[in-house]
Amino acid sequence: MPPSSDSFSLARIALPAFGPSLLFGLGEGAIYPVLALSARDLGASSAQAGLIVALIGIGSMMANLPAAALANRYGERRAMVGAAVFSLAALALCLLARTPWVFGLGVLMIGLASSVFLLARQTYLIEAVPPYMRARAMSTLGGTMRVGLFAGPFMAAAFIHMLGLPGAYWAAVLAFLGTGILAFSIPDLEPRDRAANRNAPPLSLANLARAHAGVFLTLGVATGLVSAIRSCRQIVIPLWADQIGLDATATALIYGIMGGVDMLLFYPAGRIMDLRGRLWVALPCMLIMGASLVAIPWATGFASLLAVSMVLGVGNGIGSGIIMTIGADASPPSDRTRFLGIWRLLTDLGGGGGPLLMSAITAAVSLAGGITAIGALGFIAAWMFWRWLPRKTASP
């Protein structure tokens, strides 16, 4: 029987559990808006600058399986500390770079560190939080990262005002330094579930993938579609705003309001998942996001695009933490970290493939056709969740 709802409180572990994620998100958010500008200042073309910005995502994808091995070998706490130190080295490289490709190496290193940190953070929380509060923990983890990414540019703006463009990287230095210090102060956990499997021989990575192929090919693919839709969401709004003639100020306002709506919903969504089941959030998340994306080509002005974007923000907000929660539920206690490394690889492939798919359909048909096709993925993901996502959940 799970413990009573009063025996554990997320509030009691809020600082060690979510503080590092907030600070890491703050650091990433501080540099995201200036990466392309920094690359251009170093002589990169527009295409090269776009590639350099993409290196964060590429680095994260490359590091998923090595990150799992590192966290498995050295423990989640030390992996988080190592990721913070590695990020500081990457920022030093960015600040000292005199060519675009040295700068790009620093950006790639930040992506590598991000994967290690997020995987270790997720595994740590799975072990620290009882199963009946897992969705709230995962949703809050996702929500704190989003808050950090949202607030980071504002912190960077203050530093840029004082120090110029390098100020954004110094703001990130402070955030990543705080991440490392806070992660270092967290005690190591003795995983509850792994103790019983301490003497079980580990499977090879290929055998682990084969053993859980059914989950990876069903729920793993479905969460990959969620990631694809989310990554396209960030591209669709500015592209369609430009299509209907809105200026940069109006586009930024729409995007900011959508992000604000998104951030308000992470904890209620997690609570619903814990109390009613994962499907109660996964299904409406995908249906709302799919319908919103399909509706975007029908928006003809500021008001209509704002309204659709806010609904899109609601859909994404209620799905905060859903990918991590489903992955945590599916992961085997004896080999959780490496399983989650494969899981993150699938979702990252979705996140990288979504914009490529939209670009291909846009080139072949139209922007409206590309957006509609991505919206249709939401309905496919909703069906997959309905078909394969378990209805049961741990109750307090």
N, C-alpha and C positions, 0 to 999 in steps of 0.2 A: 504493500500500500504506500502511495506517495505521502509525504508529510503534509501536515495541515498548511493551509494558505498563510497562516500567521508565523510559521517557523522559518520562513525565508523571505527576505525583502530585497528587491533590486536596489532600493535606496541606500541600504547599508553597504553595498559594494559599488556604488555609482562611480566614485572617483577612480579606484583602481581598475574597474571593469570598462568604463567608457571614456575616462579622461584621456588615455593615450590615443584613442580613435579620434576624439574631437581635435586634439592637437595635431595629429597627423593629417587629418582633413584640412585643418587650418593652413598647414604648411603647403599642401598641394594646391589649395585654393588660392594661396597668395601668388604662386608662380604661373598658374594656368593662363591668366590673361596676358602675360608678357612674354611667353616663350617665343611666339612668332615674331614679336617686335625685336627681341634680343637677337634672334637668328638673322633677321633682316639687317640689323645694325652691324653684324659681323660679316655682311656681304652675301648672305644667302638669297637666292631668288625666291619668289613667292611659292613656287612648287617645292623647292628645297625646305623652306620654312614650314610648309604644311607637313612634309615628311618628318621633320625634326619633332614637331608637336606630336605626331602619331607614334613616335618612339616610346612614349610613356606606356601606351596600350600594348605595343609590341613587346616591350620589356616585361610587362606584367604577364603576358601570355607565355613568353619564353621561360619565365621563372616558376610557373606553377608547380611542376613536378620536382625540380630541384628544391623549391621552397618547402615542399612536403617532406623531402628527405632531411633538410636542415632542421625543421621543427621537430621531426620524429627523433632525430639523433641528439639534439642539444636541449630540447624542451621549448615550450612556447614562450616563456619569459625571456630566455636568452636570445631566442630568435627575434623577438620584438626589439630588444636592445640592439642587437646586431643590425637590424634593418634601419634603426634610427641613426646609428653611427655611419652606416654605408650611405644613407641619404645625406648626411652632413658632408661626407667626402664628395658626393656627387654635386652638391651645391658649391663646394669650393672649386670644383672643376668648371662649373658654369660661370662662376665669377672671374676665374682666371683665364678663361678661354679667349683665344685671339683668332680662331678660325671657326666656321660653322660646324665642322665635323667634330672638333674637340668639344664644343658646346653640346652637340648631339649626343656624344658619348655620356656626358653628364646627365642629360635628359633620360637616356636609356637606363642609366644606373638608378635613377629615381623610380622608373617603372619596375625594375627588378626588385628594388627594396619594397615597393608598395605591395607586390604579390606576397613576399615573405611576411610582411607585417600583417596583412589582412588575413592570411591563412592561419598564422599563429594566434591572432586575436580571436578568430572564430572558434578555433579548437579550444582555446583557453576558456572561453565563455561556455562552450558546451559542457566542459568538465566542471565549471564553477557553479552553474545554475541547474537546479533540478529540472527534469523533463517537463513537468507541468507548467513551468514558466519559460520554457525555451523560446517560444515564438516572441514573447515580449522582450526577451533579451536580444534576440536576433534583430527584431524591428528597431529596438533602441540603438543597437550597434549601427545599423544602417542609417538611422535618423541622425545620430551624432556625427557621422561622417558627412552627411548632407549639410548639417548646420555648419560644420567646419569649412566645407567647400564653398558655402554661401557667404560666410563671414570673411574668409581669407582675402578676397579681393579688396575689401574695405580696409583691412589691416595693411595690406600691401600699398594701398593708395596713400596712407599716412606716411609710410616709409619712403615711397617714391617722391612725395612732396619734399622730404628732407634730403634725400640722398640721390635722387634721380632714379633711372631704371634699375640699377643694381639694388636699390632699396627693397624691391620685392623679394629678392633672394636673401637679404639679411633678415627680413621678416620671417621667411621660411626657416632660416637657421635657428631663430629663437623658438619657433614652433617645434621643429624636429629635436632640438636640444631638450625641450621640456618633455617631449614624447619619450626620449631615451631615459631621462632621469626618473620619470614616473613609472615606466615599465621596469626599470631596475629595482624600484622600491616594492614591487609586487612580489609576494612570496610565491615560490613554485608550488604547484598543486600536485598532489598524488591523485591521478585520475581514478574516479570511482569504478568505472566499468572496466578499465584496462587491467586492474589488479588481478581479476579472476583469469585473465588471459595472458598473464605475464610469461608463462612458459610455452605458449603456443608458437610454433615456428612461423615466421612471417612468410606470406606468399610473395612471389616475385610480382613486379608491377604488372606484367602481362597477365599473370594468373589472377591477380586481384581484379583487373579489368574484366577478364572472362567470367569470373565468379559473380560479378555484379552487372553483367552485360544487360540483363533485363531492365534493371533500374536506369542504367545510363542511356539505353535506347528509347526509354519511354519518358520518365520524369526528367532525365538529364536533357533530352532533346527539347522537352517542353520549356524547361527553364532557360535553355539556350535561346529559344524564341522570345522569351520575356526579355532577355538581355539584348537581343537584336532590336526589339521594338523600343526599348529604353534608349539605346544609342542613337537610333534614328530620330527619336523625339527631339533631341537636342539640335538636330540639323533641320528638321522640317519647319519649325517655327520661323527662323530667320529666312529660309529660302522662300516660303510662301508669303511672308510679309513683303519681301522684295518683289515677288511676282505681282502682288496687288498694289504696289506703289507706296508702301509705308516707309517712312524714313528710319534712320538708325535709332533715334530717340524713342519712337513709338515701339519699335521692335524690342529694344532693351526693356521697356516698361512691361510689355506683354510677357517677356521671358522672366522678368523678375517677379511679377505677380504669380505666374504659374509656379515658380520655385517656392514662393512663400506658402501657397496653398499646399503644395507637396509636403513641406516640412511639418505642417500642423497635425498630420494624421498618423504618424508612425506608431505612437504608443497605443491609441485605440485599436489600430489594425492588429497589433500583436496580441492585445488582450482578447480580441474576438477569435483569433486563431487558436489561442490556448483554451478558451472556454467552449468554443463551438466546433473547432476543427479547421484545418488548413484550407479546405475547399471553400469555406465561407468567405475567404479573402481572395484566394487565387482566381476563382471563377469571375467574380465581379471586377477584379483588377483588369483581367484580360478583355472582358467584354466591354468595359468602359473605355479602355485605351484603344481597342480596336475600332469601336464605333466613333470615338473622337477623331482618330486619324482619318477614317473614311470621310468624316464630315468636314475636315479642313479644306479640301478643294472647293467646298461650297461657300466658304467664308469670302466675303467680297470687300470688307473694310475693317477698320480698327475694332469696332465694337463686336462684330461677329467673330473675328479671329481671337479676340480676348476671351469671349465667352467659351468658345470651343477649347481654347488652351487651358482655361481654368478647370474645365471638366477633365481634360487630359491630366492635369496636375492632381486632381482628386484620384483618378484611376491609378496613377503612379504612386501617390502617397499611401494609399491603402495597401499597396503591394510592397511597402518597405520591409525588407528583411525576408521576403518570401523565398528567394533563391537560397539564402543561407539556411533558413529554417527547414525547408524540404531536404536540402543536402544533409543537414545535421540529423534529421530523422532517419534518413536512409543509410547513414554511415555506420559501418560495423564497429563496435566498441574496441575490438582488438587491433584495428588498423585504420583508425578514424582519419588521421592526418593525411595519409597517402590517398585514401579514398577521396577526401575533399580536394586534394591537389588535382585529381582527374576531373572531379566535378567542376572546379573552377576553370580548368582548361576548356571544358565543353561550353560553359557560359561565356568565357572570353572569346571563343570562336564565334559564338552567336553575336556577341557585341561587335566583333570586327567584321563579320560577314553581312550583318544587316545593312549598314551604309553602302557596302559594295553592291548588294542586291538592288537597293533602291537606286543607286547611280546607274546600274545597267538598265533597269526598266525605264528610268527617266530618259536615258539616252535613246532607247529603242522606241518609246511611246511618247511620254510627256511627264512633267513634274507631277501633275495630278495623278497620272497612272502609277508612278512610283510610290507616291504617298498612299494611295488606295491599296496597292499590293502589300505594303508593310502593315497597314491596318488589318488586312485579311489574315495576316499571321496571328493577330490577336485572337481571332475566332478559332483558328486551328489549335493554338495553345490552350484556349478555354476547353475545347473538346478533349484534348489530351489529358488535361487535369481532371475533367469529369470522368474520363474513362479509367485513369490509373491512380489518381491520388487517393490514398486511404481516407475513409470518412472518420475514423476513430481518432481521438486525441486524449492525451493524459489529462485527467481531471484532478483538481486539488482535493 
